[in-house]
Amino acid sequence: MKILLIGATGTLGTAVRMALTARGHEVLSVGRTGGDLRYDVADPAQTADLYERVGRLDAVVSTAGDVPWKPLTEMTPEDYQAAFRGKVLSQVDLVRQGVARVAERGSFTLITGVLAREPIPTGSAASMANGAVEAFVRAAAIEIAPQRINAVSPTVFTESLAEYGDYFPGMRAVDLADVAQAYLRSVEGAQTGQVYVP
């Protein structure tokens, strides 16, 4: 398959790229500062340019989404707008613009996260964004068939526990390799409208 991978140079994106290439897929990596192609998909015009450049695809995979982390009492309307733009609208637009670019039975895989189900202090923007992405996936699945769309919703990565573990007390960590397998399940499988929790 010819797969467009957004956020390919990040921690998760690197693991997903390795898993996809190990399965023999052609992966076009996209990032704001690294990868085969440099684009910021939070900008709809750049997303349009990206799709025009890469041509026909079999799958689009997203591993990126920016949200601010602050106590709720310190959040501003602009912070919530930034979260919505950085994690929700960017991925929604990948699908909206990508439907015409992805093969008839191709797929989209988006990124959400555990905070949609298990909120933490300073994470209200992430919880909002993750919940919105998951709702969008379920809604889009009934409209874009036979194309498919799913989301992957991991908790904190085992490999990132030293840096982020204190923010997720009592939550089970997940290995990056297991998260990458959830992406493979979405790309190579047959299900749609699913939120995979690795």
N, C-alpha and C positions, 0 to 999 in steps of 0.2 A: 504494500500500500504506500501511497504518497501521502505523508502526514505533515501537517503544519503544527509545530509545537511552540506555544507561546510561553515565555518565561523559562526558556531552555537552559539558561546559565545559572539559575538559582539552585538551591539545595535540592528541592523536589524535582525541578525540571531536569537537572543533570541525571538523577536516578531514573526518571521516566524515559529520557532519551536513550540511556544505556539499555533499558529493558526493551524498548521498541526496535532499536537497531539490532539487538541480539536475536530478534525474531525475523530479521531480514527486511524490515520496512525501511523505506527511504524517508528520512526525517529532515525537514527543513526547520532549523531552529531560529526562533525570533526572540529578540530582547531589546530593551531600550539602550543597553550599553555593550552588549555582546551577542554572539550567535552568528549564524550565517547571514541573517538579515536584521537590520537595526530599525525597529519601528516601535512607537508607543501606541498600543491599541486602546488607550484611554481617549485617544483622539480619533473620532470617526473618519476623518479625512485620511489619516495615516492607515487606518484599517482598510479603507477602500483602495488606497495605493498598493498596500500589501497584497490584497487579493488579486488586483490587476497584474501584479508582477509574477505571482507564483502560478497562476493558471489553475487548471482543474485539479481537484484534490479528492482523496478518499476519506480523509478524516481531519478534524481540527481538534487539537488538544490544548487546554489551558491549565497552567500550573501557577498562574500569577494573579495577584490582586492586592492592592494597597488599601489599608485602612488606618486611621489614627487611633492611638491607644491613650486614653485619658480617663480620669474619673468622670462620671456622668455630669457632676455639677460643674466641671470645667469645660465640658463639650460645648461648642458653638453650633449654630445652624450650618455654618460653613464646614465644620468638621464632619457632620453627618452627610452633607452634600458630597464632600470629598470621598467619603467611604462608599457612598452609592455610586459615584462616578468611577472610582478606582477599582471596585470589585464587582459591582453589579452591571452598570451600564456598559462597561468595557466588554464583559463577557456576553451580555445580551446582544450587543452590536456584532460581535464575532459570529453569532448565530444568524442574526437578521440579515447581515450582508453575505454571510457564507452559504446560505441555503441555495443560492443560484450558482455557487462555485463548487459545491461538494457533490460527489456522485450520488445517483438516485438512491442507492442503498448504503451511502456513507454515514458518518457519525460525527457528533460533537461530544466532547467530554469536558466538563467545566469543574472548577475547584470551589468547594465550600469549606466547611470545617466544623469541628466539634462544638464550637460556641453557639451554633444554631440550636443545639440540644442541651448544652451544659454551659450556661453563661458564667463568666468570671468578672471580678472587679476590673475596671478600666477597659472592658471588652464590649461595651454596649454597641459600638459602631460595627464591630466584627460580627456580633450576633445578628444585628439587623441585616447586614449585607449577606451573610450566609443564608439566613432564612429566606431572603428575597430570591437569591439564586436558586435555591431548592424549589421554591414555588414556581419560578419561571421554567425550570426543567420539566416539571410535571405538566405545566400548561403547554409548553412548546411541543412536547412529545405527541400530543393529539392533533397537532396542526401540520407538522412537517413530515409525517410518515409518507413513504417508507424510509426516509432518512431517520436516524435514531439520535437521541440525546440523553445523556446521563450526567451525573455529578459524582465526584469522589469527595468524601467528607472525613478527612483524617483528624486524629487528635495530635498532640505534640509528638514530634519525631524522637525516637530513642537517641538518634545522633545529635539532637539539639537539646537534650535534657540539661546539660551543664549550663547552657545559656538561658533557656526558657522554662525549665522544669518547675521553678518556684511559683510560676504563674498558674500552674495546673496541678495543685496539690490533690493527691488521691486519685488522679486520673491515670488510666493505663496509657503508657507510651506505645507507639507503633514504629516498627522498623521501616525505613524508607523503601526497602525491597518489597515489603508487603503492600505499601501504598502504590508502588509502581505496578504491582500485579493487579490491583484494582483498576488501574488505567488500562492495562492490557485486556482485562475482562470487558471493559466498556468498548474498546476499539474493535476487538476481534469477536466479541460475543454477539448475541441476537436481541438482548433486552433493550428496552427504551423506557424513559421516564423514571429511571431508578436513581436512588442516592446510595452509593456504595460506601459502607463504613468499614474500612480495613482494620 
